[in-house]
Structures are given as C-alpha cells and as structure tokens.
Amino acid sequence: TTVAPVAGGTALLMVAFATSIDAAVAGATFVGLRQAVAVSCVVIGVTTFLLSGLGVFLGKAASVAIGPRAQVFGGLVLIALAIKIVIEHVYFGA
C-alpha cells in the first residue's frame, strides 16, 4: 500500500482560512435564528461525532469488500454527478 503525502503549509493555511469563514457564517446564523447556542453546539457536536464514526466504520467495511475497485467506483460516481449537472444546466437551466 502507498501512503498519501502530508499536506504542505499552504494547503493547511487554505483549509484553516476556509474553516474560519465557515465558523463565522455559522456564528452569524445563530444570531439570526435566536436559538440557544449551547444546545445547538451540543447537537452539532453529537451529530458530527456519530456521523464521522459511522463514516469510518463504513469506509473500513467498504475497503475490505470493494478493495482496489473503490477508485473505479468513486470515479464512476463522479462521472455520473458531472453528467447530471450538465443535463440540469443544459435542459433545465438550473
């Protein structure tokens, strides 16, 4: 197996910047919703934890079941999404 290269400093700075923008927008949304921030944070944290754990579990199971064909499957999914987007824009003006 091969190991993916570690992201460099520029990539990490870009991700940090994007995360900061996302957090700022989320904070502004809380103000507009007039909801309790603590409750929202707990719900978001628990949901993120559970779905991340599920993703790790399913990813491990899929890698065992699918193996090297996973890249082909992922490529086919991306091609299907691209075709769907093109059809939507050409025929439905989305």
DANOR-V663848 format. One record per pair of residues at least 24 apart in sequence whose ideal C-beta (glycine too) atoms are under 7 Angstrom apart, sorted by the first residue. I is the first residue (numbers start at 1). GAP is how many residues later the second one is. D is the distance in whole Angstrom. If there is no record, write none. Layout:
I/GAP/D
I/GAP/D
This chain:
none
